[in-house]
Amino acid sequence: MVNEHICFASWDDYPVIRVRNKSASKLVGDDPHARLFYLNGKTMTGWVIIATDALDEDDDSQNYIDLAMLLTCTFSAKAAK
């Protein structure tokens, strides 16, 4: 978590990363392993799911995690409850 925001997770054994909405569209357009994340028929805005074959090397996994953390850290911190 970064600033109380989840930045990456796993869904059905696929990594899911959180990015800004515009970044999600760009990543999907530029990376053949990335696609928009759909949950229960709805697009999860700002989330991208990564194909597992993109993660053959540890560096590949780390690159996606780094991207998610970099973009998530730009979100404002959530207010304390």
N, C-alpha and C positions, 0 to 999 in steps of 0.2 A: 504494500500500500504506500502511496505517496500523497501527502497532505490529506489523509483520510479518504482517498479515492483508490479503488482497486485499479491496478494498471495492467495486470495480466492474470489469466486463469486457465483452466482446462475444461473443455466441454466434449464429452464423448471421446476422450483421449486425444483431442485436438487442442493445440494451444490457441487461445483467444487473447488478443491484445487490445488495449484501449488506446485510441488515438483521437485526435480532433476530427470533426466531421469532414472537413476538406482534406485532411491528411488521409483519411480512410479511402476516399474516392481516388486520390492520387496513388496510394499504395496498391490498391486493387488494379488500377490501370497499368502500373509499372512493374508489379511483381506477379508472375504467373502462379505463384504458390499462395497468394492471398485472395480472399474473397470476402464480401460483406457477410457479417454474422447475422443469421436469421434464427429467431427463437419463437416457436409456436406460430410460425407464419408471419412474424413481424420482423422488420429490419431493426437490429439493435444499433441505434445511431451512435457512431463513433467507435464501434467495435469491429475488428477484423479477425477472421479465423484463418489459421495458417495450415496448409497441407503438411502432414507429417513427413513427407519425403523431402521437404525443404530443410529438415533438421538433421541431416546426416552427420554433421560435424558439430562439436560443442560451440564453435565460433558462430555457426549459423543461429543456433538457439539464443546465444548471448546477444547477437545483433538485434533480434526481434525484441528481446527483453529490454535492451538498452533503448530502443526506439520508443517502446511503450512508456518506460520510466521518464525519458526525456520529454515526451509530449504531455504526459500526465502531470508532471511537476509544474506545468504552466497553468494548471487549474487553480483557482482560488481555494484556499483551505476551507474545509467545512466548519461551520460554527459549532462550538461545543454545545452539547445538549445538557 
